[in-house]
Amino acid sequence: MTSLPSGRRAARGPLSAAASRRVERPAPLRQAVYDALLELIVNRTLAPGQHLVEAELAEYLGVSRQPVREALQRLQTDGWVDLRPAQGAFVHTPTEEEADQLLAVRSVLETYSAKLAAEHATASDVKQLKKLQKAGEDALAAADVERLVEANANLHAAVAAIGRNKVLSEMIGLVDRRVRWYYTPIARPRSRDSWNEHAELISAIADGDGERAGEVMHRHAEQTRQTYHDRKTTDSK
């Protein structure tokens, strides 16, 4: 196992403490390094505002510095990293406006997605949703934030897929990683309420009630948005 030097910046602690995550070589190396770094940002192993040192990231991933440098440049283009002159690369810290806009778009997309899911769901689809709900409740009981975030993403993706609208599913997929990024710090405070809302949503889908499913999903998405806003307000005090 390769660990990063603990040295100069305490902010790098989460990455230093984590097990090294060697990239899979069968994929094109540039893409593999980009995906690996992006996942470290999304799951907050690399926290917002954290300084990103090429040599340390290269050692952690088991690659040379060149693909890391290229990945950081691409991550800047995609809005995940800030490159500051004479300072280096830093994980982007989302503004309140950025988060609010993205979560608002998510609310619109997923409200419609829930309506479609209720119109198209089969008995097998509902069974799968209940299985995903159980996975979330198990993660909640274990107080496992990483599993909670994964279970939440899986359930929402399943609802989108059940709606049988490929374009809508693709649009939801485009915002999924940022939703997970914003959701991670509020997964615990949202926990029980969120999974109660999921259960209510599954019930509406099982009943084929599109209007109710849409209403539940809209309320669910807006509550997540409000919780994120409340957290940022509390942190700024």
Steps between C-alpha positions, in 0.01 A plus 500: 500500500628846413429784738564867443744694714318674784731806484407853442124537465256358753220536246638199313427273794199312355696398190810411702293276726319325215621183335674567171271454203699378200326578174390218273733480202266342241317834468677784316737638763393863467135408550579261785696766689229760438228263625704403807566859602141601433370221722739607778353851472139383487535277808693780673818305561634812331307773678386835360785747521766231537835558331572239234868410460582322174781287641290375790200423283722318250649285777157431646362385164816320392554705183738766372437870551408571137153335498430659839587844360274440200218377724525810722476724195192314382349510849547876497316523168217292645477717812634255758844656553633857520849567359650805672807676359813443712297292747397184317182295480224495760173311523224743406285624785142528371322826563152515647367616164663211311353241736158663500483512121605139456264368768216704345562338161515160667161566661337577163654199324427249773145619562418415140704179528288385796177564309624291208617223732151472650351474151741230380603297806452124492478272802864411441597868498325560831673195649836643395418838654410332828830312490686829454294653782608214727865563409457864600332414827779253581759770432301737721495246783876460466551879487712441188506830309678360194242224462217748562620723217541201267159357589336839448660536156404145403136546595467829312669348194259205513198732511634683193556173313150374578355812333617361164614842378859466384560871449371584848713225654808635325430853622459376857823305461684818400423663835531183709864543601449856615186400688704232680768761573247731661308218668796339681528758783124496562444124466503455876271792598257410219525124568174385658277764340652431159437126515148552633437718195647229276257247649210736431625547143522126440146459631370760253689336213365157598146644496555648154419845636708737288375819659574382852840361397591834345385691807699274735814526288468878473464532876789257553734690264405837644560378855848382401564840343382677815711277726809584297418871524441476876832321548690770311325768705587324826864451395537871420391608849 
